């Protein structure tokens, strides 16, 4: 099983670097938000608990979460290409376990997104953002990012296996990304949001993720297991299971 996961992950990485459109989009768009919004609103006054921090300090963890959001939501695009070329059908015709195939794909995408988020974090610090995470809090932040990536990548792949059309995936990306982004605390503290959006943000997985990263980066505060990591883990497990079931169903249909 380990060899299958590793081979699928290796192929996923190779395809990503051969067709770097998704890679470029998921990296450059958050970078532009960091540059434009970080400096455009540099004098924006944050609420009292964030006194002394600039908007760029506040935004950087949000951009790290945004990187995972934008990249993971596009994970299914490669599955559509594999389906159109017939490779997916051949792969599903092998005796390899469906869970191992799906895990290799998701882990490859999540590992890439964590590297992109880390690079954006370093660029943000180089631009002047304040950051002082402890090793323990940083590990919790990376785990939160990884769990969000698994959730959204699994969901994207599930939609791709059902839709099998690039146009549907494009609609999915926009319908997922923008509502999640603008109803989260990635761009604005909850206390400074309109009441309706503030209430919605409490049920937004991106908020859980960004708050965990922000707590680690700004305050060296470990992510809360009960209120942040556990909900993200349960969401990731549920969506991953649904994705494996969708892949198994696709195997039966192709067979």
C-alpha positions as YAML, in Angstrom:
chain: A
units: angstrom
residues:
- id: 1
  name: UNK
  ca: [0.00, 0.00, 0.00]
- id: 2
  name: UNK
  ca: [2.83, 2.40, 0.86]
- id: 3
  name: UNK
  ca: [4.41, 1.91, -2.56]
- id: 4
  name: UNK
  ca: [1.11, 2.63, -4.30]
- id: 5
  name: UNK
  ca: [0.61, 5.82, -2.30]
- id: 6
  name: UNK
  ca: [4.17, 6.93, -3.09]
- id: 7
  name: UNK
  ca: [3.83, 6.21, -6.82]
- id: 8
  name: UNK
  ca: [0.52, 8.06, -7.13]
- id: 9
  name: UNK
  ca: [1.98, 10.99, -5.20]
- id: 10
  name: UNK
  ca: [5.07, 11.06, -7.41]
- id: 11
  name: UNK
  ca: [2.99, 11.06, -10.59]
- id: 12
  name: UNK
  ca: [0.74, 13.80, -9.21]
- id: 13
  name: UNK
  ca: [3.76, 15.99, -8.53]
- id: 14
  name: UNK
  ca: [5.17, 15.34, -11.99]
- id: 15
  name: UNK
  ca: [1.90, 16.29, -13.69]
- id: 16
  name: UNK
  ca: [1.62, 19.43, -11.59]
- id: 17
  name: UNK
  ca: [5.05, 20.68, -12.63]
- id: 18
  name: UNK
  ca: [4.50, 19.76, -16.27]
- id: 19
  name: UNK
  ca: [1.26, 21.79, -16.33]
- id: 20
  name: UNK
  ca: [1.88, 24.52, -13.77]
- id: 21
  name: UNK
  ca: [-1.33, 26.50, -14.35]
- id: 22
  name: UNK
  ca: [-2.96, 25.40, -11.10]
- id: 23
  name: UNK
  ca: [0.36, 25.72, -9.29]
- id: 24
  name: UNK
  ca: [0.81, 29.29, -10.53]
- id: 25
  name: UNK
  ca: [-2.77, 30.30, -9.74]
- id: 26
  name: UNK
  ca: [-2.78, 28.90, -6.22]
- id: 27
  name: UNK
  ca: [0.50, 30.68, -5.44]
- id: 28
  name: UNK
  ca: [0.32, 33.99, -7.30]
- id: 29
  name: UNK
  ca: [-3.26, 34.90, -6.37]
- id: 30
  name: UNK
  ca: [-2.66, 34.77, -2.58]
- id: 31
  name: UNK
  ca: [0.64, 36.58, -3.13]
- id: 32
  name: UNK
  ca: [-1.19, 39.40, -4.92]
- id: 33
  name: UNK
  ca: [-3.70, 39.60, -2.07]
- id: 34
  name: UNK
  ca: [-0.83, 39.82, 0.38]
- id: 35
  name: UNK
  ca: [0.89, 42.59, -1.57]
- id: 36
  name: UNK
  ca: [-2.17, 44.62, -2.53]
- id: 37
  name: UNK
  ca: [-4.35, 44.27, 0.56]
- id: 38
  name: UNK
  ca: [-1.45, 44.13, 2.99]
- id: 39
  name: UNK
  ca: [-0.20, 47.53, 1.95]
- id: 40
  name: UNK
  ca: [-3.48, 49.08, 0.83]
- id: 41
  name: UNK
  ca: [-4.96, 48.60, 4.31]
- id: 42
  name: UNK
  ca: [-1.73, 48.95, 6.25]
- id: 43
  name: UNK
  ca: [-3.27, 51.77, 8.33]
- id: 44
  name: UNK
  ca: [-6.54, 49.92, 8.93]
- id: 45
  name: UNK
  ca: [-7.13, 49.93, 12.73]
- id: 46
  name: UNK
  ca: [-7.62, 46.43, 14.13]
- id: 47
  name: UNK
  ca: [-9.80, 45.65, 17.15]
- id: 48
  name: UNK
  ca: [-8.45, 45.97, 20.70]
- id: 49
  name: UNK
  ca: [-7.13, 42.41, 21.13]
- id: 50
  name: UNK
  ca: [-4.88, 43.00, 18.10]
- id: 51
  name: UNK
  ca: [-3.64, 46.41, 19.17]
- id: 52
  name: UNK
  ca: [-0.04, 46.92, 18.18]
- id: 53
  name: UNK
  ca: [-0.26, 44.67, 15.14]
- id: 54
  name: UNK
  ca: [-0.48, 45.92, 11.57]
- id: 55
  name: UNK
  ca: [-2.99, 44.71, 9.01]
- id: 56
  name: UNK
  ca: [-0.13, 42.96, 7.21]
- id: 57
  name: UNK
  ca: [0.62, 41.02, 10.41]
- id: 58
  name: UNK
  ca: [-3.04, 40.04, 10.61]
- id: 59
  name: UNK
  ca: [-3.39, 39.19, 6.92]
- id: 60
  name: UNK
  ca: [-0.39, 36.88, 6.55]
- id: 61
  name: UNK
  ca: [-1.97, 33.86, 8.31]
- id: 62
  name: UNK
  ca: [-5.13, 34.45, 6.29]
- id: 63
  name: UNK
  ca: [-3.13, 34.33, 3.08]
- id: 64
  name: UNK
  ca: [-1.55, 31.03, 4.17]
- id: 65
  name: UNK
  ca: [-5.05, 29.60, 4.61]
- id: 66
  name: UNK
  ca: [-6.12, 31.14, 1.32]
- id: 67
  name: UNK
  ca: [-3.28, 29.34, -0.44]
- id: 68
  name: UNK
  ca: [-4.57, 25.98, 0.76]
- id: 69
  name: UNK
  ca: [-8.16, 26.94, -0.09]
- id: 70
  name: UNK
  ca: [-7.42, 28.00, -3.66]
- id: 71
  name: UNK
  ca: [-5.05, 25.12, -4.40]
- id: 72
  name: UNK
  ca: [-7.03, 22.28, -2.82]
- id: 73
  name: UNK
  ca: [-10.27, 23.29, -4.53]
- id: 74
  name: UNK
  ca: [-8.56, 22.62, -7.89]
- id: 75
  name: UNK
  ca: [-7.26, 19.15, -7.03]
- id: 76
  name: UNK
  ca: [-9.95, 17.40, -9.04]
- id: 77
  name: UNK
  ca: [-8.94, 19.00, -12.34]
- id: 78
  name: UNK
  ca: [-6.17, 16.45, -12.86]
- id: 79
  name: UNK
  ca: [-8.64, 13.59, -12.32]
- id: 80
  name: UNK
  ca: [-10.79, 14.96, -15.13]
- id: 81
  name: UNK
  ca: [-7.79, 15.00, -17.45]
- id: 82
  name: UNK
  ca: [-6.93, 11.44, -16.43]
- id: 83
  name: UNK
  ca: [-10.51, 10.39, -17.13]
- id: 84
  name: UNK
  ca: [-10.50, 12.02, -20.56]
- id: 85
  name: UNK
  ca: [-7.22, 10.36, -21.57]
- id: 86
  name: UNK
  ca: [-8.31, 6.95, -20.28]
- id: 87
  name: UNK
  ca: [-5.55, 6.74, -17.67]
- id: 88
  name: UNK
  ca: [-7.99, 6.84, -14.75]
- id: 89
  name: UNK
  ca: [-9.88, 3.84, -16.13]
- id: 90
  name: UNK
  ca: [-6.67, 1.86, -16.55]
- id: 91
  name: UNK
  ca: [-5.55, 2.76, -13.04]
- id: 92
  name: UNK
  ca: [-8.88, 1.70, -11.57]
- id: 93
  name: UNK
  ca: [-8.63, -1.57, -13.47]
- id: 94
  name: UNK
  ca: [-5.63, -2.59, -11.37]
- id: 95
  name: UNK
  ca: [-6.03, -4.48, -8.07]
- id: 96
  name: UNK
  ca: [-4.67, -1.47, -6.14]
- id: 97
  name: UNK
  ca: [-6.81, -0.46, -3.16]
- id: 98
  name: UNK
  ca: [-8.96, 2.58, -3.91]
- id: 99
  name: UNK
  ca: [-8.07, 4.17, -0.58]
- id: 100
  name: UNK
  ca: [-4.35, 4.01, -1.41]
- id: 101
  name: UNK
  ca: [-4.90, 5.60, -4.84]
- id: 102
  name: UNK
  ca: [-6.98, 8.39, -3.38]
- id: 103
  name: UNK
  ca: [-4.59, 8.94, -0.48]
- id: 104
  name: UNK
  ca: [-1.59, 9.27, -2.79]
- id: 105
  name: UNK
  ca: [-3.36, 11.93, -4.85]
- id: 106
  name: UNK
  ca: [-4.58, 13.93, -1.84]
- id: 107
  name: UNK
  ca: [-1.29, 13.75, 0.07]
- id: 108
  name: UNK
  ca: [0.68, 14.96, -2.95]
- id: 109
  name: UNK
  ca: [-1.57, 17.99, -3.35]
- id: 110
  name: UNK
  ca: [-1.57, 18.79, 0.38]
- id: 111
  name: UNK
  ca: [2.23, 18.52, 0.64]
- id: 112
  name: UNK
  ca: [2.61, 20.92, -2.29]
- id: 113
  name: UNK
  ca: [0.18, 23.39, -0.76]
- id: 114
  name: UNK
  ca: [1.94, 23.33, 2.59]
- id: 115
  name: UNK
  ca: [5.21, 24.16, 0.82]
- id: 116
  name: UNK
  ca: [3.51, 27.02, -1.02]
- id: 117
  name: UNK
  ca: [2.01, 28.33, 2.22]
- id: 118
  name: UNK
  ca: [5.42, 28.13, 3.92]
- id: 119
  name: UNK
  ca: [7.02, 30.06, 1.06]
- id: 120
  name: UNK
  ca: [4.31, 32.75, 1.20]
- id: 121
  name: UNK
  ca: [4.80, 32.97, 4.95]
- id: 122
  name: UNK
  ca: [8.53, 33.60, 4.48]
- id: 123
  name: UNK
  ca: [7.82, 36.20, 1.80]
- id: 124
  name: UNK
  ca: [5.36, 37.93, 4.14]
- id: 125
  name: UNK
  ca: [7.96, 38.06, 6.91]
- id: 126
  name: UNK
  ca: [10.48, 39.44, 4.43]
- id: 127
  name: UNK
  ca: [7.95, 42.18, 3.54]
- id: 128
  name: UNK
  ca: [7.74, 43.20, 7.19]
- id: 129
  name: UNK
  ca: [5.00, 41.07, 8.71]
- id: 130
  name: UNK
  ca: [5.57, 40.23, 12.37]
- id: 131
  name: UNK
  ca: [5.76, 36.55, 13.29]
- id: 132
  name: UNK
  ca: [7.03, 34.77, 16.39]
- id: 133
  name: UNK
  ca: [5.72, 31.19, 16.41]
- id: 134
  name: UNK
  ca: [7.07, 28.57, 18.78]
- id: 135
  name: UNK
  ca: [7.92, 25.11, 17.36]
- id: 136
  name: UNK
  ca: [4.91, 23.58, 19.11]
- id: 137
  name: UNK
  ca: [2.43, 26.19, 17.94]
- id: 138
  name: UNK
  ca: [3.86, 26.05, 14.41]
- id: 139
  name: UNK
  ca: [3.32, 22.28, 14.28]
- id: 140
  name: UNK
  ca: [-0.33, 22.78, 15.25]
- id: 141
  name: UNK
  ca: [-0.73, 25.45, 12.57]
- id: 142
  name: UNK
  ca: [0.71, 23.14, 9.89]
- id: 143
  name: UNK
  ca: [-1.61, 20.34, 11.04]
- id: 144
  name: UNK
  ca: [-4.60, 22.68, 10.74]
- id: 145
  name: UNK
  ca: [-3.56, 23.67, 7.21]
- id: 146
  name: UNK
  ca: [-3.05, 20.03, 6.25]
- id: 147
  name: UNK
  ca: [-6.49, 19.01, 7.55]
- id: 148
  name: UNK
  ca: [-8.17, 21.81, 5.61]
- id: 149
  name: UNK
  ca: [-6.22, 20.78, 2.52]
- id: 150
  name: UNK
  ca: [-7.32, 17.14, 2.87]
- id: 151
  name: UNK
  ca: [-10.95, 18.24, 3.26]
- id: 152
  name: UNK
  ca: [-11.07, 20.51, 0.23]
- id: 153
  name: UNK
  ca: [-8.90, 18.30, -1.97]
- id: 154
  name: UNK
  ca: [-11.12, 15.30, -1.20]
- id: 155
  name: UNK
  ca: [-14.24, 17.34, -1.96]
- id: 156
  name: UNK
  ca: [-12.77, 18.63, -5.22]
- id: 157
  name: UNK
  ca: [-11.81, 15.12, -6.35]
- id: 158
  name: UNK
  ca: [-15.28, 13.83, -5.46]
- id: 159
  name: UNK
  ca: [-16.93, 16.52, -7.56]
- id: 160
  name: UNK
  ca: [-14.53, 15.76, -10.43]
- id: 161
  name: UNK
  ca: [-15.33, 12.04, -10.35]
- id: 162
  name: UNK
  ca: [-19.05, 12.79, -10.55]
- id: 163
  name: UNK
  ca: [-18.99, 15.72, -12.99]
- id: 164
  name: UNK
  ca: [-16.20, 14.68, -15.38]
- id: 165
  name: UNK
  ca: [-16.31, 18.13, -16.98]
- id: 166
  name: UNK
  ca: [-13.83, 21.04, -16.65]
- id: 167
  name: UNK
  ca: [-16.70, 23.56, -16.78]
- id: 168
  name: UNK
  ca: [-18.31, 22.02, -13.71]
- id: 169
  name: UNK
  ca: [-15.02, 22.13, -11.85]
- id: 170
  name: UNK
  ca: [-14.57, 25.81, -12.73]
- id: 171
  name: UNK
  ca: [-18.01, 26.56, -11.29]
- id: 172
  name: UNK
  ca: [-17.21, 24.49, -8.20]
- id: 173
  name: UNK
  ca: [-13.96, 26.40, -7.58]
- id: 174
  name: UNK
  ca: [-15.75, 29.76, -7.61]
- id: 175
  name: UNK
  ca: [-18.78, 28.58, -5.66]
- id: 176
  name: UNK
  ca: [-16.57, 27.17, -2.90]
- id: 177
  name: UNK
  ca: [-13.67, 29.62, -2.76]
- id: 178
  name: UNK
  ca: [-15.37, 32.99, -2.56]
- id: 179
  name: UNK
  ca: [-18.11, 32.21, -0.02]
- id: 180
  name: UNK
  ca: [-15.60, 30.43, 2.23]
- id: 181
  name: UNK
  ca: [-13.12, 33.29, 1.91]
- id: 182
  name: UNK
  ca: [-15.49, 36.18, 2.54]
- id: 183
  name: UNK
  ca: [-17.34, 34.50, 5.42]
- id: 184
  name: UNK
  ca: [-14.10, 33.69, 7.24]
- id: 185
  name: UNK
  ca: [-11.68, 35.64, 9.39]
- id: 186
  name: UNK
  ca: [-8.96, 35.45, 6.72]
- id: 187
  name: UNK
  ca: [-9.38, 39.13, 5.80]
- id: 188
  name: UNK
  ca: [-11.08, 40.69, 8.82]
- id: 189
  name: UNK
  ca: [-11.37, 39.98, 12.57]
- id: 190
  name: UNK
  ca: [-14.70, 38.50, 13.63]
- id: 191
  name: UNK
  ca: [-15.43, 41.45, 15.94]
- id: 192
  name: UNK
  ca: [-15.14, 43.87, 13.02]
- id: 193
  name: UNK
  ca: [-17.40, 41.90, 10.68]
- id: 194
  name: UNK
  ca: [-21.11, 42.60, 10.12]
- id: 195
  name: UNK
  ca: [-23.17, 40.50, 12.58]
- id: 196
  name: UNK
  ca: [-24.50, 38.09, 9.93]
- id: 197
  name: UNK
  ca: [-21.05, 37.40, 8.50]
- id: 198
  name: UNK
  ca: [-19.55, 37.11, 11.97]
- id: 199
  name: UNK
  ca: [-22.10, 34.43, 12.85]
- id: 200
  name: UNK
  ca: [-21.45, 32.56, 9.59]
- id: 201
  name: UNK
  ca: [-17.68, 32.70, 10.15]
- id: 202
  name: UNK
  ca: [-18.00, 30.58, 13.30]
- id: 203
  name: UNK
  ca: [-19.15, 27.62, 11.20]
- id: 204
  name: UNK
  ca: [-16.57, 28.16, 8.47]
- id: 205
  name: UNK
  ca: [-13.68, 25.63, 8.37]
- id: 206
  name: UNK
  ca: [-11.41, 28.30, 6.89]
- id: 207
  name: UNK
  ca: [-11.98, 30.39, 10.02]
- id: 208
  name: UNK
  ca: [-10.92, 27.48, 12.24]
- id: 209
  name: UNK
  ca: [-7.83, 27.02, 10.10]
- id: 210
  name: UNK
  ca: [-6.85, 30.69, 9.89]
- id: 211
  name: UNK
  ca: [-7.45, 31.32, 13.57]
- id: 212
  name: UNK
  ca: [-5.19, 28.38, 14.44]
- id: 213
  name: UNK
  ca: [-2.44, 29.73, 12.19]
- id: 214
  name: UNK
  ca: [-2.90, 33.30, 13.41]
- id: 215
  name: UNK
  ca: [-2.74, 32.24, 17.05]
- id: 216
  name: UNK
  ca: [0.49, 30.38, 16.38]
- id: 217
  name: UNK
  ca: [2.13, 33.11, 14.30]
- id: 218
  name: UNK
  ca: [1.18, 36.17, 16.34]
- id: 219
  name: UNK
  ca: [0.87, 34.82, 19.87]
- id: 220
  name: UNK
  ca: [2.78, 31.48, 19.87]
- id: 221
  name: UNK
  ca: [-0.54, 29.96, 20.93]
- id: 222
  name: UNK
  ca: [-1.03, 26.24, 20.18]
- id: 223
  name: UNK
  ca: [-4.10, 25.30, 18.16]
- id: 224
  name: UNK
  ca: [-7.05, 24.21, 20.29]
- id: 225
  name: UNK
  ca: [-7.70, 20.50, 19.90]
- id: 226
  name: UNK
  ca: [-11.38, 20.65, 20.88]
- id: 227
  name: UNK
  ca: [-12.48, 23.75, 18.99]
- id: 228
  name: UNK
  ca: [-10.11, 23.83, 16.00]
- id: 229
  name: UNK
  ca: [-8.21, 20.61, 15.26]
- id: 230
  name: UNK
  ca: [-10.94, 18.11, 16.13]
- id: 231
  name: UNK
  ca: [-13.63, 19.71, 13.89]
- id: 232
  name: UNK
  ca: [-11.10, 19.99, 11.05]
- id: 233
  name: UNK
  ca: [-10.08, 16.35, 11.53]
- id: 234
  name: UNK
  ca: [-13.68, 15.13, 11.50]
- id: 235
  name: UNK
  ca: [-14.41, 17.14, 8.35]
- id: 236
  name: UNK
  ca: [-11.27, 15.79, 6.65]
- id: 237
  name: UNK
  ca: [-12.10, 12.19, 7.61]
- id: 238
  name: UNK
  ca: [-15.69, 12.50, 6.38]
- id: 239
  name: UNK
  ca: [-14.82, 14.09, 3.03]
- id: 240
  name: UNK
  ca: [-11.90, 11.71, 2.48]
- id: 241
  name: UNK
  ca: [-14.23, 8.74, 3.07]
- id: 242
  name: UNK
  ca: [-16.75, 10.18, 0.61]
- id: 243
  name: UNK
  ca: [-13.96, 10.65, -1.93]
- id: 244
  name: UNK
  ca: [-12.80, 7.03, -1.61]
- id: 245
  name: UNK
  ca: [-16.40, 5.86, -2.03]
- id: 246
  name: UNK
  ca: [-16.71, 8.00, -5.18]
- id: 247
  name: UNK
  ca: [-13.50, 6.51, -6.58]
- id: 248
  name: UNK
  ca: [-14.75, 2.96, -5.84]
- id: 249
  name: UNK
  ca: [-18.03, 3.78, -7.60]
- id: 250
  name: UNK
  ca: [-16.10, 5.09, -10.61]
- id: 251
  name: UNK
  ca: [-14.10, 1.84, -10.69]
- id: 252
  name: UNK
  ca: [-17.30, -0.23, -10.77]
- id: 253
  name: UNK
  ca: [-18.74, 1.92, -13.55]
- id: 254
  name: UNK
  ca: [-15.57, 1.69, -15.66]
- id: 255
  name: UNK
  ca: [-15.28, -2.04, -15.08]
...
